[in-house]
């Protein structure tokens, strides 16, 4: 599977006594899988905001001499994969704004669905945009609203009522660190504590890196404010409904992260188990396509009794193939990313487990890698249903015309990717893979049932 949209990662920390920039750096390294095009950190020092950001991986962008300039009692950080907006340095976050009330830094994970409308309204009132990211729109709206309100959190709360789509936000002002999540809960955001520090992150794996203890998830529609080390929360926009993107479990999140009371690894294992129950296959070995196919392959092997083998060697220094801004770069990354252990697959009937198929091009290349290495048969099993609808909330699932499952039957797709057989996780079984979740899920890319009105986007 490859090529999906803005799966960014955000991290924030308030710690009056600690090294906030360093902790943010470690958190961003843990979230690197969510975006590899650019990254940045902004810190608050004596009510002034200082920042450093650039294109590239976290390890490349930050060095010791940079941290000397990033001392402060609170910080926010971001790793980026572009959706709205291109892969340009000015689009790297956090965005820092200076306006009549002072300074404002913002980091955003998600994708708005009313961007065009909001941008036109702002431009009519004289706004000049320096980036092509919808995050700048959110920043402008908060700054404008702050002029007419008594506090930054009130401004964030008011703006949230006109934003549509997916947004998990971290906002830093001269005095406060604010975390907010959209009313539908599309993108994850959690809170943790480490001694006197209060930490926010897209995934719990970032907390583990700095030895912070998970406290709770930020609720859909909630605004959490940290001021002088004290926590307060506004839940007036919260509802009982939540629509966490199911693809967080299937692909995006690290397997060691907990999302809404479910360990991602366990969810993927269950998907593999259901795949094995759906469609029996005679094969010699099961292989998982690294990385998100590995847990599902373990579940498939457990349920089917077919031995699990390590058949692929992944180049760890190649970014996730789907998080590439254009098809040419994704094609090159696939060729560099995987190599097959020929002694493992030669003369074997192989079950290849992967997380999804979008256009089919990458799956076909991986199948052919196995055949070139001597595999006798290749049976492909996909731990998600077929993509039939585009996503508008931060997963770059393209127009329906580009989705292979919209134009071909499962049997036809099997032929196109050169597989002996192919099966996708059924919608019925998709409902069962996260039985302990405290959240509902958005599955619109599989069903066409969107949690909010998106007719204007087609």
Buried (B, 14 or more C-beta within 10 A) or exposed (E): BBBBBBBBBBBBBBBEEBBBBBBBBBBBBBBBBBBBBBBBBBBBBEEEBBBBBEBBBBEEBBEEEBBEEBBBBBBBBBBBBBBBBBBBEBBBBBBBBEBEBBBBBBBBBBBBBBBEBBBEBBEEEEBEEEBEBBBBBBBBBBBBBBEEBEBBBBBBBBBBEEBBBBBBBBBBBBBBBBBBBBBBBBBBBBBBBBEEBBBBBBBBBBBBBBEBEBBEBBBBBBBBBBBEEEBEBBEEBBEEEBBBBBBBBBBBBBBEBBBBEBBBBBBBBBBBBBBBEBEEBEBBBBBBBBBBBBBBBBBBBBBBEBEBBEBBEEEEEBBBBBBBBEEEEBBEBBEEBBBBBBEBBEEBBBBBBBBBBBBBBBBBBBBBBBBEBBBBBBBBBBBBBBBBBBBBBBBBBBEBEBBBBEEBEEEBBBEBBBBBBBBBBBEEBBEEBBEEBEBBBBBBBBEEEBBBEBEEEE
